[in-house]
Amino acid sequence: MTHSVRLRIVLLLLGASLTAACAAGAPALERPEGSTLAVAGFTNPQNTWELLAGCLPEQCVLVEERVLHKLDLAFEEALRDEDVNYISQSRVSGCREVVSREPQAQQRMAALRYWLQVGKCIPADYLLVPQLVFYHERRGGDWGAEEPASVIMDFFLLDVGNGTILRRYRFEETQQPLSENLLDVDKFVNRGGKWISAEELTQEGIEQAIKELGL
């Protein structure tokens, strides 16, 4: 057996063990019987008052509406695949419009207060708020990228009744070549050794968020 073959086997075994270790995610969220979960559509915050967590100025980049729309569809599909029972984004959107028209909204209420008001409007016991903070598309093709895809997404699970952030998950990743990070061998294998797009990267982030939030 050659050295290169042995190295490949070791990397594959390492990737399998890392995948198994990370697959479980957070403990399942224990929701009281009859409690409701609402899921907001993705937002792309541009100002400090819109953020539930901070970001560097160069990270808060403006993205096109079509990107947010694709993320919403992907999130809904992933939630359905996991049999998560939730109140739809369209209903949350209606309450966002209601809260935004209230007089105090003109004073740019803090982000947490704003989303809690949205949760009470629905009404829902829990509100999941996804935010796309940074989105940089890959430059180049599947097998050779001048610049890799890079994404930062925040997911906040709010306890509306208690007025708190119950759980939070941040997905922050810039794809790297395997030679720079052997710990990413599981991702390298799952991606077929390709340089993936930013859209594909967000799909990974959404699936991971559902696990990490215990939904």
ZAKOLVO-206798 format. One record per residue (C-alpha): x, y, z; residue number from 1. Coordinates in pm, 1 decimal. Each point is the difference from the previous one (the first is absolute). Layout:
BEGIN
+----------+----------+----------+-----+
|        u |        v |        w | seq |
+----------+----------+----------+-----+
|        X |        Y |        Z | NUM |
...
+----------+----------+----------+-----+
***
This chain:
BEGIN
+----------+----------+----------+-----+
|        u |        v |        w | seq |
+----------+----------+----------+-----+
|      0.0 |      0.0 |      0.0 |   1 |
|    148.9 |    335.1 |   -105.3 |   2 |
|     36.8 |    297.6 |    229.9 |   3 |
|   -262.9 |    200.4 |   -192.1 |   4 |
|   -255.7 |   -280.0 |     26.3 |   5 |
|     62.8 |    -40.1 |    374.9 |   6 |
|    -37.5 |    376.1 |     47.1 |   7 |
|   -328.9 |     -0.1 |   -190.0 |   8 |
|   -138.3 |   -282.7 |    215.6 |   9 |
|    100.9 |    180.8 |    318.7 |  10 |
|   -165.4 |    319.8 |   -120.2 |  11 |
|   -321.3 |   -179.7 |    -90.6 |  12 |
|    -12.3 |   -171.5 |    339.6 |  13 |
|     64.4 |    328.7 |    173.0 |  14 |
|   -276.1 |    163.5 |   -197.6 |  15 |
|   -245.8 |   -275.1 |     91.0 |  16 |
|     77.1 |     33.6 |    370.0 |  17 |
|    -35.0 |    379.4 |     -9.3 |  18 |
|   -327.8 |    -23.6 |   -187.3 |  19 |
|   -139.8 |   -242.5 |    258.3 |  20 |
|    113.1 |    221.7 |    284.8 |  21 |
|   -163.8 |    311.2 |   -147.0 |  22 |
|   -322.5 |   -156.5 |   -125.9 |  23 |
|   -189.7 |      0.7 |    327.6 |  24 |
|    -20.0 |    377.8 |     45.6 |  25 |
|   -162.0 |    157.2 |    305.1 |  26 |
|   -252.0 |   -177.3 |    225.2 |  27 |
|   -351.4 |     18.5 |   -138.3 |  28 |
|   -190.4 |    309.9 |    106.5 |  29 |
|   -254.4 |    -97.0 |    264.7 |  30 |
|   -309.6 |    195.5 |    -90.0 |  31 |
|   -308.2 |    -22.0 |    224.3 |  32 |
|   -294.9 |   -175.6 |   -160.1 |  33 |
|   -203.4 |    241.0 |   -207.4 |  34 |
|    278.5 |    258.1 |    -26.8 |  35 |
|     58.4 |    159.3 |   -339.5 |  36 |
|    313.6 |     70.9 |   -201.2 |  37 |
|      4.7 |    269.1 |   -269.0 |  38 |
|    277.0 |     39.0 |   -258.1 |  39 |
|     84.4 |    338.3 |   -149.6 |  40 |
|    136.2 |     47.1 |   -349.1 |  41 |
|    367.4 |     80.1 |    -44.8 |  42 |
|    100.0 |    361.9 |     50.8 |  43 |
|    320.1 |    173.8 |   -108.4 |  44 |
|     65.5 |    256.5 |    277.3 |  45 |
|    189.3 |    311.9 |   -100.5 |  46 |
|    -14.3 |    207.5 |    318.7 |  47 |
|     98.7 |    -59.9 |    361.3 |  48 |
|   -357.3 |     34.4 |    123.8 |  49 |
|   -110.2 |   -286.2 |   -229.6 |  50 |
|    253.9 |   -247.1 |    136.5 |  51 |
|    -59.9 |   -255.7 |    272.3 |  52 |
|    378.8 |    -44.4 |     11.5 |  53 |
|    283.9 |    221.1 |   -117.8 |  54 |
|    196.0 |    -22.6 |   -322.0 |  55 |
|    294.6 |    183.9 |   -149.9 |  56 |
|    -85.5 |    275.8 |   -252.1 |  57 |
|    161.3 |   -196.0 |   -283.9 |  58 |
|   -216.5 |   -301.6 |     86.4 |  59 |
|   -339.6 |    172.5 |    -10.2 |  60 |
|    -30.7 |    -14.0 |   -378.3 |  61 |
|   -311.5 |     69.2 |   -202.3 |  62 |
|   -136.1 |   -296.2 |   -197.4 |  63 |
|   -266.9 |    -19.8 |   -267.2 |  64 |
|   -356.1 |    -91.1 |     96.0 |  65 |
|     18.3 |   -310.1 |   -219.5 |  66 |
|    270.9 |   -140.0 |    229.3 |  67 |
|   -220.7 |     45.1 |    307.8 |  68 |
|   -294.8 |   -153.7 |   -186.4 |  69 |
|    205.0 |   -308.6 |    -88.5 |  70 |
|    111.0 |    -30.0 |    362.5 |  71 |
|   -361.6 |     17.6 |    118.2 |  72 |
|   -101.7 |   -279.1 |   -236.9 |  73 |
|    299.3 |   -213.0 |    100.3 |  74 |
|    -72.4 |     51.1 |    370.1 |  75 |
|   -365.7 |    -95.9 |    -41.9 |  76 |
|     95.0 |   -315.1 |   -189.6 |  77 |
|    256.6 |    -99.1 |    264.6 |  78 |
|   -253.2 |     53.7 |    280.3 |  79 |
|   -254.9 |   -215.8 |   -184.2 |  80 |
|    258.6 |   -273.1 |    -50.1 |  81 |
|     60.8 |     -2.0 |    376.5 |  82 |
|   -377.2 |     -2.1 |     75.1 |  83 |
|     23.2 |    324.7 |    196.2 |  84 |
|   -345.0 |    140.6 |     77.0 |  85 |
|      7.0 |    378.6 |    -30.0 |  86 |
|   -192.5 |    314.3 |    -94.0 |  87 |
|     91.3 |    109.6 |   -351.2 |  88 |
|    219.9 |    287.8 |   -108.0 |  89 |
|   -292.3 |    169.5 |   -176.4 |  90 |
|   -187.1 |     41.6 |    328.7 |  91 |
|    312.6 |    133.5 |    169.6 |  92 |
|     46.5 |    242.4 |   -289.9 |  93 |
|   -349.4 |    140.0 |     58.7 |  94 |
|     79.2 |     66.0 |    364.7 |  95 |
|    329.8 |    162.3 |    -92.5 |  96 |
|   -193.9 |    250.3 |   -207.5 |  97 |
|   -239.9 |     65.2 |    290.9 |  98 |
|    280.4 |     56.9 |    252.1 |  99 |
|    196.2 |    217.2 |   -244.9 | 100 |
|   -299.9 |    235.7 |    -27.6 | 101 |
|    -23.1 |     50.5 |    377.6 | 102 |
|    114.5 |    344.8 |    128.3 | 103 |
|    291.8 |   -138.8 |    206.1 | 104 |
|    139.0 |   -169.0 |   -311.6 | 105 |
|     79.3 |    345.4 |   -136.1 | 106 |
|    246.9 |     35.7 |    286.2 | 107 |
|    186.4 |   -306.2 |   -123.4 | 108 |
|    -70.6 |   -226.3 |    294.1 | 109 |
|    273.1 |   -246.7 |     92.0 | 110 |
|      1.8 |   -315.8 |   -212.2 | 111 |
|    -92.5 |   -236.6 |    284.5 | 112 |
|   -295.6 |    213.9 |    103.5 | 113 |
|   -114.3 |     24.6 |   -361.0 | 114 |
|      2.3 |   -377.1 |    -56.4 | 115 |
|   -169.0 |    -67.3 |    333.4 | 116 |
|   -279.4 |    236.1 |   -107.2 | 117 |
|    -29.1 |   -197.7 |   -324.0 | 118 |
|    -20.3 |   -325.0 |    200.2 | 119 |
|   -278.0 |    139.8 |    218.3 | 120 |
|   -190.2 |    121.2 |   -305.4 | 121 |
|    -14.7 |   -349.1 |   -154.8 | 122 |
|    -36.5 |   -117.3 |    289.5 | 123 |
|    272.0 |   -263.1 |     47.2 | 124 |
|    183.3 |   -145.5 |    297.6 | 125 |
|    328.4 |    -20.9 |   -191.5 | 126 |
|    127.5 |    195.9 |   -298.6 | 127 |
|    292.8 |   -108.7 |   -215.3 | 128 |
|    177.2 |    292.6 |   -165.7 | 129 |
|    259.3 |    -75.6 |   -272.8 | 130 |
|    230.7 |    279.0 |   -115.4 | 131 |
|    240.7 |      0.2 |   -292.2 | 132 |
|    295.5 |    212.2 |    107.7 | 133 |
|    258.8 |    -70.4 |   -272.4 | 134 |
|    -26.2 |   -157.6 |   -345.0 | 135 |
|    288.3 |    -23.6 |   -247.0 | 136 |
|    -40.7 |   -207.8 |   -312.6 | 137 |
|    274.0 |   -227.5 |   -127.3 | 138 |
|    214.6 |    128.7 |   -284.6 | 139 |
|     94.5 |   -285.2 |   -228.4 | 140 |
|   -133.4 |   -347.0 |    -76.5 | 141 |
|    -67.8 |   -322.8 |    187.6 | 142 |
|    357.3 |   -121.5 |    -38.4 | 143 |
|    191.9 |    323.8 |     29.3 | 144 |
|    -99.9 |    314.4 |    188.6 | 145 |
|    185.1 |    329.9 |     -2.7 | 146 |
|   -201.7 |     97.9 |    307.2 | 147 |
|   -201.5 |   -247.4 |    209.9 | 148 |
|   -358.8 |     47.5 |    112.3 | 149 |
|    -44.7 |    156.7 |    342.3 | 150 |
|   -313.6 |     26.9 |    214.4 | 151 |
|    -99.2 |    120.5 |    346.3 | 152 |
|   -351.0 |    -72.6 |    128.2 | 153 |
|   -145.9 |     48.7 |    348.2 | 154 |
|   -299.7 |   -194.1 |    129.8 | 155 |
|   -175.8 |    121.8 |    316.4 | 156 |
|   -266.6 |   -195.7 |    184.3 | 157 |
|   -199.1 |    242.7 |    215.6 | 158 |
|   -214.4 |    -87.7 |    300.4 | 159 |
|   -274.0 |    256.2 |    -55.6 | 160 |
|   -164.5 |    -37.6 |    341.0 | 161 |
|    325.2 |     41.2 |    193.7 | 162 |
|    137.7 |    262.8 |   -235.9 | 163 |
|    333.0 |   -177.5 |    -44.0 | 164 |
|    223.3 |   -158.2 |   -263.7 | 165 |
|    -38.4 |   -366.9 |     86.0 | 166 |
|    254.9 |   -139.9 |   -245.3 | 167 |
|    230.6 |    137.1 |   -265.2 | 168 |
|    203.5 |   -155.4 |   -277.8 | 169 |
|    249.0 |    174.7 |   -227.8 | 170 |
|    108.7 |   -161.1 |   -325.0 | 171 |
|    318.1 |    165.3 |   -118.7 | 172 |
|    206.3 |   -163.4 |   -268.8 | 173 |
|    233.9 |     74.7 |   -285.8 | 174 |
|     79.9 |   -313.6 |   -196.7 | 175 |
|    366.5 |    -98.0 |     24.6 | 176 |
|    209.6 |   -249.8 |   -194.1 | 177 |
|     58.7 |   -326.3 |    183.7 | 178 |
|    372.6 |     70.9 |      9.0 | 179 |
|    -64.6 |    295.5 |    231.2 | 180 |
|   -233.5 |   -173.7 |    244.0 | 181 |
|      3.6 |   -379.2 |     36.1 | 182 |
|   -279.0 |     22.7 |    258.3 | 183 |
|   -236.2 |     86.7 |   -285.1 | 184 |
|     55.3 |   -334.7 |   -170.1 | 185 |
|   -360.5 |   -105.0 |     65.9 | 186 |
|   -126.0 |    309.5 |   -180.3 | 187 |
|    250.0 |    -58.6 |   -279.4 | 188 |
|   -136.2 |   -353.0 |    -52.3 | 189 |
|   -365.8 |    104.5 |     24.0 | 190 |
|     56.8 |    274.0 |   -256.0 | 191 |
|    162.0 |   -240.8 |   -241.6 | 192 |
|    324.2 |    195.5 |     12.3 | 193 |
|   -166.1 |    295.2 |   -174.8 | 194 |
|     -1.5 |    371.1 |     67.9 | 195 |
|   -364.6 |     62.3 |     82.1 | 196 |
|   -209.6 |    311.8 |    -55.7 | 197 |
|   -115.1 |    240.7 |    270.6 | 198 |
|   -354.4 |   -131.3 |    -48.2 | 199 |
|    116.6 |   -355.4 |     69.7 | 200 |
|    189.9 |    127.2 |    303.7 | 201 |
|   -317.1 |    160.0 |    140.0 | 202 |
|   -182.0 |   -330.7 |    -46.5 | 203 |
|    259.4 |   -169.2 |    220.7 | 204 |
|    -40.3 |    277.3 |    255.3 | 205 |
|   -378.3 |    -33.0 |      9.7 | 206 |
|     14.1 |   -376.0 |     53.8 | 207 |
|    259.5 |     42.3 |    274.1 | 208 |
|   -203.2 |    274.0 |    169.2 | 209 |
|   -304.8 |   -225.2 |     30.6 | 210 |
|    215.4 |   -259.8 |    178.6 | 211 |
|    182.0 |    248.0 |    222.3 | 212 |
|   -320.2 |    173.4 |    108.7 | 213 |
|   -159.8 |   -333.4 |     89.4 | 214 |
|   -305.0 |     51.4 |   -220.7 | 215 |
+----------+----------+----------+-----+
***
